[in-house]
Amino acid sequence: MPPIPVLIGAAVVDSINPCAFGVLIFLLAYLTKTAGNNKTKLLVHGLAYIVAVFLTYLIAGLILMPIIGSLGRISTTLYGVIGSIVILFGLLELKDFFWYGKGPSLQLLPGASKRIKMYVNKISGSLFSAFSLGVFVALVELPCTGAVYLAILSIMALSGTNAATIGWLITYNVIFVLPLIVILLAFYKGMTAEQLEAWRTKNRHYMRLAIGLLLLFLGGWMIQTALF
């Protein structure tokens, strides 16, 4: 189990991933157009989407944590390999700080953006559709947003799957979706998609930098654990 400040800090850094921001901003911009002055509809559909993201990540964590724990018990080498992969992800994020959009990057699955836009066009009248979109987006975002989560799950897995680790896993995912709630409330209060997208575009390099440095730290921690 990582120290609590490390776990919370990782959740905070992971929560500012520009991939997660971008999809939610697009969704809410569409809902703003379709809902008109019905801000309650905007709020409810946005919350349904965020709850779906939270539950999908939580369930994925509950499934993956015991699997990773089993791998670590079978061979410390496998655990070290996961740590090396985490470091590779960190280097890709740092690359995007200096050369954004050039070369390989952690991003949505190929073709996912088009499918998200297609699904968004179907959610204006259905709360279930908004929830389903959240599940779908959480899954296709994993290559872009899942690196930190993989590292944290791997470190937590060493303590086994118990009430304490499950409780902290829930806490981690609550922190992860908090910025999405803030964005939703900003829309509800009248902020526009253009304003939020401009902020995201301006700061995405620094988001990548923070995530990259965190991944290098967590990956190094895992390799040290595997060796010693």
N, C-alpha and C positions, 0 to 999 in steps of 0.2 A: 504494500500500500504506500503510495507516495505521500510525503508530508502534505498536510492539508493546504498550506499556502501554495505549494506547487500545483496541486490539483485545481484549486480555484483559479490560480493565475492562468493555467492552461485553458480552462473553460472560458475565461474572459477573452484571451487572445483568439481562441478558436471561434468565438462568437462574432468576431468582426470580419469574418471571411467575406471578401467581395462577391463571391459566387452566390452565397445565400442572400446577400443584400440585393443583388441585381435581379434575381428572379422575383423576390417579393415586391420590389418597386414596380416591375413590369406588371405583375398581377394587380396591384392596387391601382395603378394608372388605368388599367382596363376597367376595373370595377368602378372607378370614379366616373368614367364615361357612361357606363351602363346603368349605374345606380342613380345618377343624377343628384338630386338633393337628398336622397334617402341615405343619410349617413349611418343609420342603424344597420342597414343592409351591408354597407361597406365594412362596418366594424364586425358584424357577426360572421360574414364570409371570411374576412381576414383572420379572425380568431380560429375559425374552423381549420383553415390552412395551417396556422401555426401549431395548433394542437396536434394535427396529423404529423407534422415534422417532428415534434417532440416525441410522440409515441413511436414513430418509426425508428428514430435514432435509439430510443430506450430499448425497444425490443431487439434491434440489431445488436446492441451492446450486451443484452442478457444472453443472446445466442452465442456471440463471438467470445465473450470473456471465458467461459469454461473450456471452449475449444483451444484458445490460446494458452490457457493454463495447462491443459493436457500436453500440448506441444512442448512447453517449457519444462515440464516434469520428465518428458521422454528424453529430451536432449537440450542441454544448455546451448549447443551450437545453433539449433533452430531458433532459439530465443535471440541469439546474437545476430542471426540472419535477418530477423524482423527488425532489430535495431538498426542494421545497416540499411535496410530499405527505408526506414524512417529518416535516416540521415540523407539518403538520396533525394527523398521528397523535400527535405529542408533545403538542399542545394538548388533544386528546381525553383523553389519559392524565392530564394535569394537571387537567382538568375533573373526572375521577373522584376525584382526591385531595380536592377541595373539595366536590363534589356527586356522590357515588358513586351510580350507578344512575339518574341523571337525565339525560335527553337521550341523544343518540347515544354509543356507546361501542365500543371494540374488543373484540369478543366472538366466541364460537363462531358458526359459520354457523347460520342459522335452522333449527330442527328437529334440530340435531346432538345436543343433549343427550338427546332421546328415543331417537335411533338408537343412541347410545353405551350407554345403559342396556339397550336391547334386545340389543346385541351382547355386553355384559358377561354377561348371563344365559346365554350359550352357551359361555363359555370355560372353565368350571370343569374340564372333563375333557380339554381339547385345548390343547396347547402352541402349535400352529399358529394357533389362534383368538386366543390372547393376542398373538402376533406380528402377526396381521392387524389386530387392534384397535389396536395401536400405530401401524401405518401409517395406518389410517383417522383416528385421533385427531390425528396429526401434520398431516394434510392439512386437516381441518376446524378445527384450532386456528390455522391460519395468519393469518386476519384478526385474531386476538387476540394471537398471539405473534410474528408475522412482521415487524412494523414495524422492529425493531432489526436483524433479519437482513437485510432489504431494504437498509437503509442501509449496513451493513457490506459486503454483497456489491457494492453500487454503488461504494464506495470502493476495495475490493480489485480490482474489475474494471479500474480504470485501469492496474493493473500487468500486466494480461493473465492468462490462465490458464496457469500454469506450475507446476513442482514446488514452488516456494516458496509460492505462493498456495494451492495445494491442501493443502500441509502445514499451513498456518495455518487453513485452512477446517476441516480435521479437528480441529485443536486447539480451535477455537472450539466445535465441536459436542460435543466431549468435555466441555468446561467446562459447556456448556448442560445436559447430562444429569446432571451430578454431583449437584445437589440432589435429583433424582429417586432416585438411588442411595442418598443419605442417608436419604430418606423410607422407601424400601424396607427398609433395614437397621433403621430405627427400629421399623417394624412387626414385623420379624423378631425384634427384641429385646423386643417386648411392648407398645410404645406403641399406643394405640388410635386409631381414626379420629376419634373425638370430640375427643381432645386435639389432634391435628394440624389438624383443621378449625377448631377454636377459635383456634389460633395463626394459621392462614391468614386467617381472617376479621378477627382483631384487627389484623393487619399489612398487609392488602392495600392500604390507602390509601397506606402508605409505599412499597410495591412499585410502585404506579402512579406515585407522585411521582418515584422514582428513574428509572423507565423514561421518563417524560415529559421530564425534564431531559436525559437522555441523547439522546433523539430530537431535541430542539431543538438540541443541540450538533452532532450528526452531520448534521442537515439543513442547518444553517448552514454547516458545513464544505463540504458538497456544493455549495451555492449559491456560496460564495466561490471554489471550484475552477472552477465553470462560468464565473464572471465574470472571473477573473484567470488 
